[in-house]
Amino acid sequence: MVTSSSPKIKQGGNMQKDRKLIRLIGILLSLPFIAVATPGFTQQNSLNFITEVKGDVKIKYSGRKNYQKVYGGEILNSSDSLQLGRGASTKVVCNNLSTWNVSSPGKFSVSSGCPSTEKPILIRNGSNRVRTRAPNDPTIPYIISPRDTAILSDKLTLRWNAVKGATSYQVKLRGPGVNWTTEVKQPEVVYSGKETLQPGSRYRVIVTADNGVSSESEAPAGFTLLSEEDAKRVKAEITQLQKQPLTDESKTLALAYLYQSMNLNAAAIDLLAGLVKQGSRTTSVYQLLGSLHQQVGLHRLGKEQYFTALKLAKAEKNLEAQAIIQASLGEIDIVLDNLQQAFESLQAAQSNYRALGDEQQVQQLQQKLDNLKGRLPE
């Protein structure tokens, strides 16, 4: 609210100027607040994660009192700390794609092994969730891939939800230099590539089933071809990552985080889906896969991956992962209007955070629970 700083309206000939000034102030006040990035904010948003854990390795998150067991896949801030027992070892993939090998007993600040950088390569890029009008309604041929993602190459396969009873689909790809239409019987098609996609440009995918229902009924969906400069940089970072002394699964998980950092969500999902097909039983693989599906608005697919991740986290008694996954399941069920399920998931997450001694998360979840309580059916 503007109080003493509000301009006073002058009398006489300046009245018109004053009205214009007041109108301008009103417009400025109505504009959304734009936060200016600071080094502290950037570092807080950077991503380091633990991999390849052997023996007694523990972590103390900033703001908590106690150390807790490390299972692998934990995301770290520079202010967190690690503690290793005799004979224990672990590796941390740092936000600049270097690998921090920790193999001696003692306590270590994450900042000592993963130094702060003004421009981290790996960042937490999963906060902007896609909103849809009819989230993943099975009667709609909603876009599955590429959906709200950047892509590295113009060689792409378009995939969408198969609508029960539909025998054919009309597919349109629209954007700079492209006005492509085809008709197919299966819920996927390879783009012909005859009309060249332009680097840095966004394209829209529209699928209409032969019963007249369009993917646009759920939400507009599409993709952006990375600029030549960004594509060159990502390829160089992939080469850098491949040289790191990590297992194949650790490299794949790190590469998925790299893709997510550049909004290459479709490529990240494909990578992790490959690990699942190979039989991976790593909690963090399914957890990230769920997060990526949630980020692009594929809520039901994300829920399936989260359920698997939660089952694995419970089997290894990993309370931290359980809490994160349960909170995410709550978010998804709110979008899907499963409010009772959402309430129960958020309550379970809160209980686990309380056991972990994270009062900040407990309070934040209490606010969500209070807001949700009023929406529950009597």
Secondary structure, DSSP 8 states (H G I E B T S, - for coil): ---TTS----SGGGHHHHHHHHHHHHHHHHS-------HHHHHHHB-EEEEEEESSEEEE-TT-SS-EE--S--EE-TT-EEEE-TT-EEEEE-TTS-EEEE-SSEEEEHHHHS---SS-SSB---------SSTT-TTS--EEES-SEEES-S--EEEE---TT---EEEEEEETTEEEEEEESSSEEE----S---TT-EEEEEEEETTS-BGGGT--EEEEE--HHHHHHHHHHHHHHHTSS--HHHHHHHHHHHHHHTT-HHHHHHHHHHHHHTT---HHHHHHHHHHHHHTT-HHHHHHHHHHHHHHHHHTT-HHHHHHHHHHHHHHHHHTT-HHHHHHHHHHHHHHHHHHT-HHHHHHHHHHHHHHHTTS--
